Amino acid sequence: MIAVVSHFFRLSRAGYVFAREGVFALVDTRPLPLPAKTALSLARLIERPTMRTGEARLAAALTRLGPTYVKLGQFLATRPDVVGTAIALDLEKLQDKLPPFPQDQAEAAVAAAFGKPLNAVFASFGPAVAAASIAQVHRAEIEHDGLRKPVAVKVVRPGVERRFRVDLDAFFYAARKAESLSAEARRLRLVEVAATLARSVAIEMDFRLEAAALSEMAENTREDREFRVPAVDWDRTAREVLTLEWIDGTPLNDRTALEAKGFDLPALGRTVIQSFLRHALRDGFFHADMHPGNLFVDDKGRLVAVDFGIMGRLGPKERRFLAEILLGFITRDYMRVAQVHFDAGYVPRHHSVEAFAQAIRAIGEPIHNRTAEDISMAKLLTLLFEVTGLFDMRTRPELLLLQKTMVVVEGVARSLDPRLDMWKTADPVVREWIARNLGPVGKLEGAAQGAGELGRFAAQVPSLLARAGTLLEQVDAITRDGLVLAPETVAAIGAAEARRNRWTAAALWVIAILLGWIAWMLA
């Protein structure tokens, strides 16, 4: 009961902030019942005047409500199926910036994480250079072969885990209530949305997992000449502390500095797009938060990514899907784009491939009548997912994260070269993957993998047959002797039935008393 009251007050505060910031103006009230329409109308009475657009109001409200709600907004930016495309695009701009917490708290957190004094871990430990909702980053130094080497140290914010846990419990409560009352909430699977957000936050709070993501991407990209990631210092990394190589690079959003250093900005734009596509297609593992603040250019002109708290994965089926649809649009082969949706099982078989290809043509043809700078690959994917919804394609979270990242990456590339030809830039990466994985070499490797799977299955056949025989014996015993319950099970069923009978009797007594009282009042 106490928890319910706590959730109620927390959610009421959030509702008040949403009302003050004018967030409820974004709600389409037409399909709502009259009580809900009345409640929203009353809530809008306390809306304060503002010059912000509707979507910007939501971002302002989430920022006011604190770090958990900022993370909620950033997460919902990856779910346009839940909040709509316009709001999702606006939430991409939501800034996760907070004032830094005190230096002494950061130093104490580092000492506690390693169980030793701060000066036994770092030769020096400077003030915070950046602070967000979950952690902040300090510049420090370590001793290495008698020399001092700069490092970046990420330290978790004190008390943030408890704050997130309490707010997430309230989100779960609201999601469960919504699903119990609304079919639309059940369709959007709000409880699953809350669970996914909780998992994402839990991963971001354990810096060992971020270090593992960095290490995996470093292995994937070790042969890439135009992209790299910082090295992890595993000896100085714990659950609450992450130590990385310090990057002396130029931020990708500092165009003036990039031009002053003589970097080729259009080439950098192409590198951003091709690196992202190469990671998604070749590796099936990509940085899902590639905004300009997380990208730098080192002195050798290489792109360096930081902040690996949010990562995306694509399985073999999703990678083939992405490559095939991009190549299909590049070559205007709409039947191929349609067929790959059916081959992947994304569109139910009762639909017509030809009708689906016709719908896709309506997206692709206008693109080929425009100049290169007017073509948006991210917008194309957005329109594609809207069309697939008409053909009963279910929400694919991994593809939505891919699309969200594509929107950000394309925006970064366009900021460096407004005339960037997205299709010519993507073409070599896509064709390379197609040739490697769907050509003769890929088919041979696929056949070898299939043979390996067949061999593993054959090795398991004896144990499968033995288990099948045991199951048949058990079924035969049940049909011959009847189903026998363990004494503990019988006792548990009896206790449950007794409790049910007691509650039934109590309810009957209450009803009888009420009927007697009503009869007495009538008399």
C-alpha positions, -999 to 999 in steps of 0.1 A, spaced: 0 0 0 28 24 9 45 17 -25 12 24 -43 9 58 -25 45 66 -34 40 57 -70 8 79 -70 26 110 -57 56 106 -80 33 101 -111 11 130 -99 41 153 -98 51 142 -133 15 148 -145 17 183 -130 49 191 -148 36 178 -181 5 199 -176 25 231 -168 48 226 -198 18 220 -222 27 184 -230 -10 173 -230 -15 196 -261 2 168 -280 -24 142 -272 -50 134 -299 -82 134 -278 -105 122 -306 -104 85 -298 -105 90 -260 -136 85 -239 -154 115 -225 -139 112 -189 -104 112 -204 -111 142 -226 -125 161 -196 -94 153 -175 -71 165 -203 -91 197 -207 -89 204 -170 -51 197 -170 -46 222 -198 -61 250 -176 -28 252 -157 -7 252 -189 17 282 -189 22 303 -220 53 294 -240 68 299 -275 81 264 -277 68 239 -303 47 210 -290 75 185 -292 100 209 -275 76 211 -245 79 174 -239 117 177 -239 115 206 -214 92 187 -191 114 156 -191 144 177 -183 126 193 -153 116 159 -140 152 147 -137 177 121 -149 153 91 -151 129 110 -172 157 123 -195 167 87 -200 131 78 -207 129 105 -233 161 93 -250 148 58 -250 115 68 -264 134 85 -293 142 49 -304 105 40 -303 86 61 -329 60 33 -329 51 44 -294 54 82 -295 52 90 -332 79 100 -356 77 138 -350 81 134 -312 108 108 -316 129 131 -338 126 159 -314 135 138 -284 168 130 -303 178 166 -293 172 160 -256 204 169 -238 216 146 -209 237 173 -191 237 180 -153 260 200 -130 289 179 -118 288 164 -83 315 174 -58 351 164 -64 355 148 -30 325 124 -37 341 114 -70 374 107 -53 357 87 -26 338 67 -52 370 57 -70 388 47 -37 358 26 -27 355 9 -61 391 -3 -59 395 -7 -22 426 14 -20 436 51 -17 430 73 -48 468 80 -52 474 43 -54 452 41 -85 459 74 -103 490 97 -102 466 127 -105 429 131 -106 415 164 -120 381 180 -118 351 168 -139 352 178 -176 316 166 -184 286 155 -164 255 136 -172 226 119 -154 244 87 -146 281 96 -145 307 123 -150 341 122 -166 374 134 -151 408 138 -167 434 119 -147 470 106 -151 486 72 -145 522 62 -142 534 40 -171 571 31 -175 582 61 -155 561 84 -176 527 100 -169 499 92 -193 466 110 -194 434 90 -191 396 96 -190 379 84 -159 341 79 -158 326 78 -123 290 69 -115 269 96 -98 263 88 -60 228 77 -52 217 76 -88 210 39 -87 184 43 -60 168 73 -78 165 53 -110 151 23 -92 123 43 -75 113 61 -107 114 29 -128 91 12 -102 67 40 -108 70 36 -146 62 -1 -142 32 7 -120 18 32 -146 25 7 -175 6 -21 -157 -23 1 -149 -25 14 -185 -24 -21 -200 -52 -32 -176 -74 -4 -188 -65 2 -224 -63 -21 -255 -40 4 -272 -16 3 -243 -16 -35 -245 -9 -32 -283 21 -9 -276 33 -33 -249 40 -5 -224 52 -30 -197 77 -44 -222 88 -8 -230 94 -1 -192 113 -34 -189 135 -26 -219 143 9 -204 152 -8 -171 176 -32 -188 192 -4 -207 197 17 -176 211 -13 -157 236 -19 -185 247 18 -185 253 18 -148 277 -12 -149 308 3 -166 323 -32 -170 297 -39 -197 305 -6 -215 342 -16 -213 333 -49 -229 314 -32 -257 344 -10 -263 367 -40 -264 344 -59 -288 342 -29 -312 380 -24 -310 385 -60 -322 359 -55 -350 375 -23 -362 412 -30 -357 418 -31 -395 397 0 -402 419 28 -413 394 57 -408 378 47 -375 389 37 -340 378 36 -304 397 44 -271 416 16 -254 402 3 -221 424 2 -190 410 -29 -175 432 -27 -143 414 6 -134 379 -4 -144 352 -16 -120 314 -15 -118 313 22 -108 345 34 -126 356 32 -162 391 42 -173 399 49 -209 426 63 -231 424 101 -232 414 113 -267 431 145 -278 409 151 -308 387 178 -323 350 174 -316 331 167 -348 306 194 -340 333 221 -340 333 229 -377 355 260 -373 383 240 -356 380 212 -382 384 237 -410 413 255 -393 432 222 -390 427 215 -427 404 184 -425 384 174 -455 348 178 -442 330 161 -471 354 131 -466 347 131 -429 309 130 -437 314 100 -460 335 83 -432 307 88 -407 281 71 -430 303 43 -442 317 35 -408 282 31 -393 270 9 -422 301 -12 -421 297 -18 -384 260 -26 -388 264 -49 -418 298 -65 -414 299 -68 -376 262 -67 -366 273 -45 -337 271 -7 -339 273 24 -318 237 35 -313 244 70 -299 266 86 -326 256 122 -320 283 148 -327 293 152 -290 304 115 -290 326 118 -321 361 132 -325 387 135 -352 423 127 -341 455 142 -356 456 115 -382 422 123 -395 406 92 -380 371 92 -366 371 83 -328 338 74 -310 333 76 -273 304 68 -248 294 32 -256 265 30 -231 239 23 -259 248 -3 -285 228 -20 -312 230 -55 -325 217 -71 -358 216 -108 -364 224 -124 -398 188 -121 -409 185 -84 -400 219 -76 -417 208 -93 -449 175 -74 -447 192 -41 -444 217 -48 -472 190 -61 -495 166 -32 -491 193 -6 -494 206 -22 -526 170 -26 -539 164 11 -535 197 20 -550 190 -2 -581 152 5 -581 144 -32 -578 113 -28 -557 103 -65 -561 136 -74 -544 129 -51 -515 94 -66 -511 106 -102 -514 132 -98 -487 105 -86 -463 86 -119 -470 118 -140 -469 126 -126 -434 91 -134 -422 84 -98 -414 53 -96 -435 26 -123 -432 22 -147 -461 -14 -139 -467 -4 -105 -482 6 -102 -519 43 -96 -527 32 -77 -558 9 -54 -538 37 -48 -513 62 -40 -541 37 -15 -554 36 3 -520 74 3 -518 76 18 -553 55 47 -540 84 54 -516 113 48 -539 103 66 -571 100 101 -557 136 97 -544 151 92 -579 135 124 -591 154 145 -566 189 159 -563 214 141 -540 211 166 -512 174 161 -510 175 124 -506 173 111 -470 181 75 -463 168 79 -427 135 94 -440 132 65 -465 135 39 -437 109 58 -417 85 58 -446 93 21 -452 83 12 -417 51 32 -420 41 13 -451 50 -21 -436 26 -13 -408 -2 -13 -434 8 -49 -442 8 -61 -406 46 -61 -401 52 -63 -363 74 -39 -345 111 -49 -347 129 -31 -319 164 -38 -333 153 -22 -367 138 8 -349 172 13 -331 189 10 -364 166 36 -380 170 60 -350 208 58 -353 206 63 -391 187 95 -385 214 108 -362 243 96 -384 228 111 -415 223 144 -397 260 144 -386 272 137 -421 249 164 -436 263 189 -412 297 183 -426 286 181 -463 251 194 -470 254 180 -506 264 145 -495 250 119 -519 238 92 -494 233 65 -521 267 68 -537 283 69 -502 264 38 -491 267 19 -524 303 4 -520 297 -7 -484 264 -24 -493 278 -40 -525 308 -53 -506 286 -70 -480 263 -85 -507 293 -98 -527 310 -112 -496 279 -128 -480 255 -136 -508 281 -143 -535 300 -176 -542 323 -173 -511 293 -166 -489 273 -195 -503 303 -218 -497 306 -206 -461 269 -210 -456 270 -245 -469 299 -253 -445 280 -238 -416 249 -259 -426 270 -290 -426 284 -282 -392 248 -277 -378 238 -310 -394 267 -327 -377 259 -313 -343 223 -324 -347 233 -359 -357 256 -361 -326 225 -352 -304 202 -378 -320 210 -406 -295 203 -385 -265 171 -371 -281 159 -406 -288 166 -416 -252 147 -387 -238 118 -394 -262 117 -430 -249 116 -418 -213 88 -394 -221 67 -421 -238 72 -444 -208 59 -416 -185 29 -409 -207 21 -447 -208 23 -449 -170 -1 -419 -167 -27 -434 -191 -24 -468 -173 -23 -457 -136 -37 -422 -137 -20 -389 -128 -5 -392 -93 2 -360 -74 29 -356 -47 17 -353 -11 31 -318 -9 11 -308 -40 -21 -322 -26 -15 -304 7 -8 -271 -11 -40 -275 -32 -60 -282 -1 -46 -251 17 -54 -229 -13 -89 -243 -15 -94 -237 22 -83 -201 19 -106 -196 -11 -136 -211 9 -128 -188 38 -128 -157 16 -160 -170 -1 -177 -174 33 -166 -140 44 -180 -124 12 -213 -142 17 -216 -129 52 -209 -93 41 -235 -96 14 -260 -111 38 -254 -82 63 -258 -56 36 -291 -72 24 -303 -72 60 -294 -36 65 -311 -26 32 -343 -45 43 -342 -29 77 -339 6 60 -368 -1 37 -389 -13 66 
